[in-house]
Amino acid sequence: MNPKDLERRLLDEGFRDQLIQYIEKAIKLDFDWNEEPDEIEIYSKEKWQHPGYQFPTYDVDEFGEPTSAMDWRDKYLRDAKAIAVVTETHIHTATCRKKGTACRFGFSGNGKELVEVTTIDVESGKIKLKRGNAKANNHNPLMAVVTRSNHDLKLTFASGYKSLQSMYYMTSYTSKFEDDTSDILAMDSAFKALENENVLSGAEAKERIRRLIIRMNYIRQGSLQFSGAQVAAMILNIGREGTHYTNANFIRLNLYKFINHVQGQVSDFRVALTAQDMDEDNAIEATEHNPDAIREAEEEVLLEDTVTKVPDVIEDYIFRGEQLHTYNLYEMYRNTESVPTSASEKEKYNLSIEGNHTHRGRPYNPRVSFQAQHSRHSSRWTIIHSKQMVPCILGIAPAEHVIVQKLIGI
């Protein structure tokens, strides 16, 4: 049925009623389609009880016995609502303001206007869906269960223009390889990120430009849509999520800095590192009742100018936090990542932990603060990934194999 046929058939009241029933079954704009569970129960779950991590079965009970059709339906609807509430409630992000609006998805202010009943304009063919929740996205319970993620359903049959527009969008989105990030935006974002990470401060002009270009290239690559190869991978279900050629995530473990630093130390480099953060007054005050300790502390302070700055990756490992003290280097790269943070982000995370992960969306991955001796313990921390990475070890010469084995614990 094309839009013209639809326009003609809408004159029939019986057809309009059937169409409204069909649409209201297929597209939900609230969460009242099932009573349980309520939102308080959903958001009070522990991290690994989060609906996004659960894949329940409905056809057997807890004892492995087959369930009745009624029990199957109850389980299905309960699971569908649990996942829909956490994935289909709109939360403002930077994506909302991408086009320069408060929310380009129409959820600005208190959200979208509530609508008591679904109506159809016979003359224009415009359909206004029933909405009982101002922040609910257009969703379907079955799709929520199957995808366990957010989605947005739109009616495309009511308008020839909308149908054509939707078809063009869907086909172009899965096949285009378009860079929609301008040079100015990429450079601005790259420069600010490098400044925040304190990467540019001590570098020469040539090195700063090189780093800036590399970071701009990363930003551009991140803004690209799917390539033809990725679309083929989706169709053939190859690799992780059908978009990659392998199920693994890789990370580089470059051992050159570690080996070079360890071989260049004549003493325990942790002591040398600590000495960099001490001044003469603090050293003497800390050891004022021990003359020998005073002399040793003064000698360590005098060495401050001669001690080479410890590379960030080495400092991250040395002062990795009490929760990670049993990790060797290989395990650190395999399971964790050091990222920038802020006082507000730490406070938000701590409140979430204290409140049993009651924030919306997926629970936070565990965070671990660096020890106080770390030069940037207040501005960086370590994230423990829920899925292990595959470290690709670089910078190993044959003569260094013994050192490497002891260093990374393999």
C-alpha positions in Angstrom: 0.0 0.0 0.0 1.5 3.3 -1.1 0.8 6.6 0.7 -2.0 7.5 -1.8 -3.8 4.2 -1.0 -3.3 4.9 2.7 -4.8 8.4 2.4 -7.9 6.9 0.6 -8.4 4.1 3.2 -8.1 6.5 6.2 -11.6 7.7 5.3 -12.9 4.4 6.6 -13.3 4.7 10.4 -12.9 0.9 10.9 -9.6 0.9 9.1 -8.4 3.9 11.2 -9.2 2.0 14.4 -7.4 -1.1 13.2 -4.4 1.0 12.2 -4.3 2.7 15.6 -4.4 -0.6 17.4 -1.5 -1.9 15.2 0.7 1.1 15.8 0.1 1.2 19.5 1.1 -2.5 19.8 4.2 -1.9 17.7 5.5 1.4 19.0 5.5 2.4 22.7 6.1 5.9 24.1 5.9 5.0 27.8 6.6 2.0 30.1 3.0 1.3 31.3 2.6 -1.7 29.0 3.7 -3.9 32.0 3.4 -3.3 35.7 6.6 -5.1 36.8 9.3 -4.3 37.6 9.0 -0.7 38.8 11.9 1.7 38.2 13.0 1.6 41.8 13.6 -2.1 41.5 15.4 -1.8 38.2 17.8 0.9 39.3 18.6 -0.8 42.7 20.3 -3.7 41.0 23.9 -4.6 41.6 26.3 -4.0 38.7 26.2 -7.5 37.3 22.4 -7.7 37.8 22.0 -4.8 35.4 19.4 -5.8 32.7 22.0 -5.1 29.9 24.1 -8.0 31.3 21.3 -10.4 31.7 20.1 -12.9 29.0 17.3 -14.8 30.8 15.4 -17.8 29.4 11.6 -17.9 29.6 10.9 -21.5 28.7 12.2 -23.1 31.9 11.9 -22.3 35.6 14.6 -22.1 38.2 14.5 -25.9 38.6 14.9 -26.5 34.8 11.2 -27.5 34.4 9.2 -26.2 31.4 7.1 -23.1 32.1 3.5 -22.6 31.1 2.5 -20.1 28.3 1.4 -17.6 30.9 4.6 -17.8 32.9 6.6 -17.5 29.7 4.7 -14.3 28.8 5.2 -12.8 32.3 8.9 -13.5 32.2 9.2 -12.0 28.7 7.3 -8.8 29.6 9.2 -8.3 32.9 12.5 -8.7 31.0 11.4 -6.4 28.2 10.4 -3.6 30.6 13.6 -4.0 32.7 15.8 -3.5 29.6 13.5 -0.8 28.0 13.5 1.5 31.0 17.3 1.7 31.3 17.9 2.0 27.5 14.9 3.9 26.2 14.7 6.7 28.7 16.4 9.7 27.0 19.4 11.2 28.7 21.0 14.4 27.3 24.6 13.9 26.0 26.9 15.9 23.7 25.2 14.2 20.8 22.0 16.1 21.6 23.8 19.4 20.9 25.6 18.2 17.8 23.5 20.4 15.5 23.7 23.5 17.8 20.3 22.8 19.5 19.4 22.1 23.2 18.4 18.6 22.1 18.1 17.8 18.4 15.9 14.7 19.3 13.2 17.0 20.7 13.6 16.2 24.4 14.7 19.7 25.6 13.1 21.2 28.7 10.8 18.7 30.5 10.8 16.4 27.5 8.2 15.8 24.8 4.5 16.7 25.1 2.3 14.0 26.5 -0.5 12.8 24.3 -3.6 11.0 25.8 -4.7 9.1 22.7 -3.4 8.3 19.2 -5.0 10.4 16.5 -4.9 10.4 12.7 -5.5 13.5 10.6 -7.6 12.2 7.7 -6.7 15.1 5.4 -2.9 15.2 5.9 -2.4 11.5 7.0 -0.4 12.8 10.0 -0.4 10.3 12.9 0.1 11.6 16.5 1.1 8.7 18.8 -0.1 8.2 22.3 2.7 9.3 24.7 2.6 8.7 28.5 6.2 9.4 29.3 7.9 12.7 28.3 11.4 11.1 28.2 10.6 7.7 26.6 12.1 7.0 23.2 10.0 5.3 20.4 10.6 1.6 21.2 9.2 -1.9 20.9 9.3 -4.5 23.7 10.4 -7.3 21.4 13.3 -5.3 19.9 14.3 -4.2 23.4 14.6 -7.9 24.4 16.4 -9.0 21.3 18.9 -6.1 20.9 19.2 -5.3 24.7 20.0 -1.7 23.6 18.3 1.5 22.6 16.5 1.9 19.3 14.1 4.5 17.7 11.1 3.4 15.6 9.5 5.7 13.1 6.5 5.4 10.9 7.6 5.5 7.2 4.4 4.5 5.4 2.4 7.6 6.1 4.3 9.8 3.7 5.9 9.1 0.3 8.6 11.7 1.2 9.2 10.1 4.6 9.4 6.7 3.0 11.9 7.8 0.5 13.9 9.7 3.1 14.0 6.7 5.4 15.1 4.3 2.7 17.9 6.7 1.6 19.0 7.2 5.2 19.2 3.5 6.0 21.0 2.4 2.8 23.5 5.3 2.9 24.2 4.9 6.6 25.3 1.3 6.2 27.5 1.9 3.2 28.9 5.4 3.3 32.5 6.2 4.2 32.1 9.9 4.9 34.2 12.2 7.0 32.0 14.8 8.6 34.5 16.4 10.9 36.0 19.7 9.6 39.7 20.5 9.9 39.0 23.4 12.3 36.9 21.2 14.7 39.4 18.3 14.5 42.4 20.6 15.2 40.6 22.4 18.1 39.6 19.1 19.7 43.0 17.5 19.2 44.9 20.6 20.6 42.7 20.8 23.7 43.0 17.1 24.4 46.8 17.2 24.1 47.0 20.3 26.3 44.8 18.7 29.0 47.0 15.6 28.9 50.1 17.9 29.3 51.6 16.3 26.2 52.7 19.5 24.4 54.3 21.4 27.3 57.8 20.1 27.0 57.9 19.2 23.3 59.7 21.1 20.5 57.7 22.8 17.8 58.3 20.0 15.3 57.3 17.3 17.8 54.2 19.3 18.8 53.0 19.5 15.2 53.7 15.8 14.7 51.7 14.9 17.7 48.9 17.3 16.7 48.6 15.8 13.2 48.5 12.2 14.6 45.8 13.1 17.1 43.7 14.9 14.4 44.0 11.8 12.2 42.6 9.7 15.1 39.7 12.1 15.6 38.9 12.0 11.9 39.0 8.2 11.8 36.7 8.1 14.8 34.1 10.2 12.9 33.9 7.9 9.9 30.8 5.8 9.2 30.8 2.2 8.2 33.0 1.1 5.3 32.0 -1.3 2.6 34.1 -4.0 4.2 32.4 -3.4 7.6 28.9 -3.7 5.9 30.0 -7.0 4.3 31.2 -8.2 7.8 27.8 -7.4 9.2 26.0 -9.3 6.5 28.3 -12.3 6.9 28.4 -12.0 10.7 32.2 -11.9 10.7 34.1 -10.9 13.8 33.1 -8.9 16.8 29.5 -7.5 16.5 29.7 -8.1 12.7 31.8 -5.0 12.2 35.3 -6.2 12.7 37.5 -9.0 11.4 38.3 -10.5 14.8 36.6 -10.8 18.1 39.6 -9.5 20.0 40.5 -5.9 21.1 44.2 -5.2 20.8 46.5 -2.8 22.7 50.2 -2.1 22.2 52.6 -3.0 25.0 55.8 -1.1 24.1 58.6 -2.4 26.4 61.3 -0.1 25.1 60.7 2.6 27.8 60.5 0.0 30.6 63.7 -1.9 29.5 65.6 1.3 28.9 64.6 2.8 32.2 65.3 -0.3 34.3 68.7 -0.9 32.7 69.7 2.7 33.3 69.0 2.6 37.1 71.9 1.9 39.4 69.5 1.7 42.4 65.9 1.1 43.2 64.1 3.6 40.8 61.1 3.8 43.1 63.3 5.6 45.7 64.7 7.9 43.0 61.1 8.7 41.8 60.0 9.5 45.3 63.0 11.9 45.7 61.8 13.9 42.8 58.7 14.9 44.7 60.5 15.9 47.9 62.1 19.3 48.8 64.9 19.7 51.3 62.6 21.1 54.1 60.1 18.2 53.8 62.9 15.7 53.8 64.5 17.1 57.0 61.2 17.5 58.7 60.2 13.9 58.0 63.5 12.6 59.6 64.4 15.3 62.2 65.0 12.7 64.9 67.4 10.6 62.9 70.7 12.4 61.9 71.7 9.6 59.4 68.3 9.8 57.8 68.7 13.6 57.5 72.0 13.2 55.6 70.5 10.5 53.3 67.4 12.7 52.6 69.6 15.7 51.8 71.7 13.5 49.4 68.5 12.3 47.7 67.3 15.9 47.2 70.6 16.9 45.7 70.1 14.1 43.1 66.8 15.6 42.1 68.3 17.5 39.1 70.2 14.5 37.9 67.3 11.9 38.0 65.7 11.5 34.6 62.0 12.0 34.6 60.3 8.6 34.9 58.1 8.0 31.8 54.3 8.1 32.5 53.7 4.5 31.7 56.3 3.4 34.2 55.0 5.7 36.9 51.5 4.4 36.2 52.7 0.9 36.9 54.8 1.7 40.0 52.0 3.6 41.7 49.1 1.6 40.3 47.0 1.5 43.4 46.5 -1.0 46.2 43.7 -2.9 44.4 46.1 -3.7 41.6 49.3 -4.4 43.5 49.2 -8.1 42.5 49.1 -7.2 38.8 52.2 -7.7 36.7 52.8 -5.5 33.7 51.2 -7.8 31.2 48.0 -8.0 33.3 47.9 -4.2 33.7 47.9 -3.8 29.9 45.5 -6.7 29.4 42.9 -5.7 32.0 43.2 -1.9 32.6 43.7 1.5 31.0 44.9 4.8 32.5 42.7 7.7 31.6 42.2 11.4 32.6 39.6 12.2 35.3 38.4 15.2 37.4 37.2 15.8 40.9 33.6 16.0 39.8 33.9 12.7 37.9 35.4 11.0 40.9 32.6 12.3 43.1 30.0 11.1 40.6 31.6 7.6 40.5 31.9 7.4 44.3 28.2 8.4 44.7 27.2 5.7 42.2 29.2 3.1 44.1 27.7 4.1 47.4 24.3 4.0 45.9 24.7 0.5 44.4 25.1 1.8 40.8 21.7 3.7 40.7 22.7 6.0 37.9 21.0 5.5 34.5 22.6 3.3 31.8 25.2 0.6 32.2 27.1 0.5 35.5 30.6 2.0 35.7 33.6 -0.2 35.2 35.7 -0.3 38.4 38.0 2.6 38.8 41.3 2.6 40.9 43.1 5.7 42.0 46.8 6.0 41.8 48.9 6.1 45.0 49.6 9.6 46.3 53.2 9.5 45.1 52.0 9.5 41.5 52.7 12.9 40.0 49.2 13.0 38.5 47.2 11.0 41.0 44.5 13.7 41.2 44.0 14.0 37.5 44.2 10.4 36.3 43.0 7.0 37.4 42.8 3.4 36.1 39.8 1.8 34.6 39.4 -2.0 34.9 37.9 -3.3 31.7 35.1 -5.9 31.8 36.6 -7.5 28.7 40.3 -8.4 28.4 42.5 -6.8 25.8 45.2 -8.6 23.8 48.6 -6.9 24.4 50.8 -6.8 21.3 54.4 -6.7 22.7 56.7 -4.4 20.9 60.4 -3.4 21.4 62.0 -6.7 22.4 65.5 -7.6 21.3 66.6 -11.3 21.7 69.1 -10.4 24.4 66.3 -8.8 26.5 64.0 -11.9 26.7 65.0 -12.7 30.3 64.4 -9.2 31.4 61.1 -9.1 29.7 59.9 -12.3 31.2 60.7 -11.1 34.7 59.2 -7.7 34.0 55.8 -8.7 32.7 55.5 -12.0 34.5 55.1 -14.4 31.7 
